[in-house]
Structures are given as structure tokens and as C-alpha cells.
Amino acid sequence: IAVAGTSLRASAIAKVSEMGLAKVSIALEGLIAQGLLKRTQEGISFRHRLLETAAYKRSSRQERAALHNQVLSALLDTKSSAAPVLQRHAAKAGHASSRLAQQLMRQAAEVESKGALAEAARQYRYVAGVLSDPEEGVEAALKASENLVRLRRHDEALEVLKRTLERMDDQSSEVPALRLRLQRTLVEGLTEPRSVRREDMQQLLGGLREKGMDISLSRALDAALSIADAQTDLAWA
């Protein structure tokens, strides 16, 4: 319960502790009788926050990490926990699983369908950056950049794509799609007044050209830079 940081039902505690439900229920009743725990609408929690903090600190860092991982697994089974709660336990556990990523991707898609683009982008961005295998995060990176572009936050979209590319092997089959999206986002960002810092765009453009890009896209980027310069001149006129 201390690791979860919220009320838990006896069935969830039994799952996390890997003990039988009957044994867990008896133990919980004893702690409730002693005034350490209390019943809530959501299950059972500590009666006071200080008791919860003390119980949490009694275990070692390694033990807490293992427990956070077990709590995360139990929460993923329910498929109802909010993204910030799942992300907090993943951070405390010290790693993020493909299973967590899949759950967060589903939640992000639901949020996106309701028009909450900023929150969807935040969740996609988290998935893209947290997975140890960057190839597993490619879809999330593309979705994050797509939503950020729709919000006219091109600089952030480019940063997501750039970081994902930097983590990947140049021989990966996913690299061409990421480079193409990055180049297109760069073009759009350059033609969107004040959506990006021009210095950042020029630096990124140089890096892209060093690694090679299509001639048509190279010309498009040159045209975009010219448009951006013209818009800047008009703004100062």
C-alpha cells in the first residue's frame, strides 16, 4: 500500500505480495484493528500519511524498486490506471516494459481522439523516450511529432524525431521513415512564422545534409528557408 501511494483492494495486495487472499485479508484486518490502516471506497489505505511514509522508508531501494514493478504489473492488469500513475511506478521501478508502452499508446490514442492533442503528444513523447530499444519507440515518436505539428510546436516535434534518430542504428529499417518525417517537419516549421528558432533549423539542416537526403527535399528546404527569410524581412519592415 505504501508503494502504491493510494488505496488498494485486498485482491490487488494479494497479487502484488504473491500471498493467498485469505491470508492477506486476515493480516489487513489485524492492521485495521490496530489503527494503522483504514477502509476507503477504493479499498484499504494507511490511516495517516506519516505511517505510509515510515512504512515506505523501511524497505531498501532495491526492495522498493521490485515492489513498484509488481504494483505496476497489477495496475496494468486493471487497464484503468491513469498515465501519470503508471509512469511514476515505472520511474521508481527503474525501467519501462513493452507492456507499459502498449498501454500508454492506447491511452494516448484515446486522449487524441477526444482532441486533447497536448496530452496525447506528452504521452507519445514519454513512450518514445523511455523504452530501452529505440526501434520500439518509433511509432510513438512519429505520433508525438504529428500532434506537436498540429499544435504548431514544430521545434518540439523536431526534437522528438532528432532524439529518436540519434538513438538508432543507421542501418535500421525505421530510419528512412523518421528522416522523411523530420525533413517534412523542418520544411513546415520554416514556413510557419515564429514556430521555430531559425538557428536551430540551420544546424539541423546541416546535419541532415551530411547524412544525405533526397534532392527534391533539399530543394524544398532551400525554398522554405527563403520563405522564412522573406517573412522575417516583412516583419521587420
Disulfide bonds with the S-S distance in Angstrom:
none
